[in-house]
Amino acid sequence: MISRISIVLRRDKLEAPYYMNTKIRLSSCLDNEENGLIHAMNILNHSRMYNLTEDKYNEIKSLIIDTFEANQLSQVEFTKNDKQIKIAIMSKNDEEFKNLYEKYQEIFEKIDNLVD
C-alpha cells in the first residue's frame, strides 16, 4: 500500500486569499515482472479545498512551518515560497504510514477539525 498526503496553502488568489487544498491518495501496487506486469491502482483519491479565515490560515501556516521546515524526513517534501507552502508525505507500507500519521497527528487533526 502506497499513501501520499499533500497539503498546499496559497495566498495568490484574489477570490480566495487564504486558500488550502488537501489531497489523500492510497494506491495498491502489484508487480510481477517475471510475467511482465507492473500495475498500480488507486484505492482512494480524496481532495478537499478550503477557503480559510486569515487567523486560521496563519495558525495552520505556523504549525506547518514549525513542524516541517527544520525537521524533514526522506518521506516528506517541504517547499515554501512567497505564494505557497506545500508539504507532501509519502509512505510505502502500512507501518510507515502509521508512524508518519502518529508523528504528524496534530496537523492532521487541526485540518480535520475544520469541517466539524
N, C-alpha and C positions, 0 to 999 in steps of 0.2 A: 504494500500500500504506500503510495507516494502522496504527500499532502503539501499544499502550498497555500499560505495565507498572506495576502498583501493588504496594506493599508496605505492610502495616499491622502495627505492633507494638502489642499490647494488654496491659494488666495488670489488667483489671477482671473477670476470670472466676475464680470460686472453684475450679473443677475444673481449670483450666489457667492458672495465674497468670502464666506467661511464654509468651505466645502470639504467633505471627506467621502472617500469611496473605499469600501472593503470588499475583498473577494476571497472566497474559500473554495479550493478545488481539491477533491480527492480523486485519485486515479488508481486503478488496478493494472499492474503490468504483468503480462505473461510473456515469457520468452522461451523459445525452443529453437535455438539457432541451428541445431542439427537438422531440423525439418524446414528451416528457412522462415520460421515465424517469429516476428517480433511485433507485439501488439500491446497497445495501451488503450484503456477505456476509461473515460470519465465516469465516475460513480456519482459524484456530486459536483455541481458547479453553481455556486451561490454568489450573487453580487448584490450589494446594497449601497445606495447613495444617500448621503445626509447633507442637509443644509443646517449648519450649526450656528448657535449664537456666538458672538465674539468671545464671551467668557468661557464657554465650553470648548471652543476651538483652541484657545490659549492653554486651557487646562490639559487637554489631550496632547497638544503640541509639546508642552513642557514634559509631560510624562514620557512621551516617545523619545525626545532628545535625551532626557536623563537616563532612560533605560537602555537605549541602543547606541548612542553616539560614541561612548568610550568603551563599551563592553560588547564587542562584536564577536560572534561565533562564526564558524565556517558555514553554518546553516542559515545565517542571517545576512541579508543585503540591506544596507542603510545608505540612503543618499539624501542630501539636503542642498537646496539652492534657494534663491530669492523667491521663487514661485511655488515650490512644493517641497514636502518632506515625504519620503517613501521608505517603507520597510517591506521586506518580503522574507517570510520564514518558510523554509522547506525542510521536510523530513522524508526519509526513505523507508521507514518502518514504523510500526505501531509504538514500540518502546521509545524511539527517538521523538515521535510526536507527543507522547505523554510527558516526557521530560521537558520538552520545549513549552508545552502548554502550562505545566506547573511553574516553570521559570518566569513566564510572562503572563501569568494569570491575572495580575492586576490590570494590565492594559486591556486584555480581552473582556474582563468583567465591566470595566468602565464603558467600553463601547457597547457591549451587550445591554447594559442598563439604560442606554439612551432611549431604547424603544419601549421599555416597561411603562 
